[in-house]
């Protein structure tokens, strides 16, 4: 099979559906009054990352059409739906009084359940179930951690317009190099097309992705890594995820980026 044109078609499909649905979704969110202040203090539509959930059934359909694999399509749909739901719970009811994964876990240990802790624990359970479907049993713990931490990593990036998108695109390109001939990459590429079209809205600070978008994007990166990477690359990727989380628990990612000329330029690139 010529993967180039299959991937190209999936990318275009994700981009086209996003162009068609995003304006209506934003009007729906605005009409419901679901506005949140962004980093500048301006009230804009929140949880616009729901667009990726709306696009995902078509992506799964394209995958089944070309690869006749309903199991992986179901895994993709279930992962996107579950992590979108968890992210939306945090977007709607979440409080910013508690920050960081460690902060939410400390609150849980003290008897206070936060939406962040709920998202982390439920996400881990979902990741374990997904890992049991797509990998060998002895690798379930590692695969589940990869999926969970990937989801949270993109969430941690989503503090400035376009930052989460750029992180997703960077990792997606790495995955493409590592597994070009793996059909499972179709999911990632189609979401990439959707993300490129959505990013214009996000970069201009006209809407915020929210956890409803960043969580499923990261989770799809996680299951893509499990699908295409061998054990060595998966261990290296997990180690990098752990180091990234340790770094962001101790230091402000925004300050780190602002203090580096190259990172700051890339972070501001395209931003309105």
URPEUR-V440766 format. One line per field, one symbol per residue. phi: phi as a letter, one per 30 degrees, with the letter a starting at -180 (. if undefined). Layout:
# URPEUR-V440766
phi: ???
This chain:
# URPEUR-V440766
phi: .dddddddddddddddddedceedddddddddidcbdddcjddbechddeedddddddddddddedchbdddddedddddddddddddedddcdccdcbiddddddddddjcdcdddddddddddddddddddcbdddceedddddddddddddddddcbeidddddddeddddddddbedcdddeeddddddddeddedddddhcacdiddcdddddddeddddddccddddddddddddddddddddcbddddddddcddddddddeidd
